[in-house]
Amino acid sequence: MRRRFRYTPLKWICGVILVSLGIGMLLAILIPYCIPLLAILFIGAGIWLIFNFHQC
């Protein structure tokens, strides 16, 4: 039983590292195309927060 679960944390850590690398590569490819969209989202969020604080 112990031999079976001996490398489970190592496999889990390797899986997390591989997934994070994949997400990082995907973001590195997509970020140049998403910068205008992110800017619009941040501007919209700022305007929304300003209107919410003025209503109080």
LINPE-V499834 format. One record per residue. N is the residue number from 1. SS is DSSP state (@ for helix, = for strand, . for the rest). NEAR is the number of other ideal C-beta (glycine too) atoms within 8 Angstrom. Layout:
# LINPE-V499834
n = <N N>
ss = <SS SS>
near = <NEAR NEAR>
This chain:
# LINPE-V499834
n = <1 2 3 4 5 6 7 8 9 10 11 12 13 14 15 16 17 18 19 20 21 22 23 24 25 26 27 28 29 30 31 32 33 34 35 36 37 38 39 40 41 42 43 44 45 46 47 48 49 50 51 52 53 54 55 56>
ss = <. . . . . . . @ @ @ @ @ @ @ @ @ @ @ @ @ @ @ @ @ @ @ @ @ @ @ @ @ @ @ @ @ @ @ @ @ @ @ @ @ @ @ @ @ @ @ @ @ @ @ @ .>
near = <4 5 5 5 7 6 6 7 6 7 8 8 8 8 8 8 8 8 8 8 8 8 8 8 8 8 8 7 6 8 8 5 6 8 8 6 8 8 8 8 8 8 8 8 8 8 8 8 8 8 8 8 7 6 5 4>
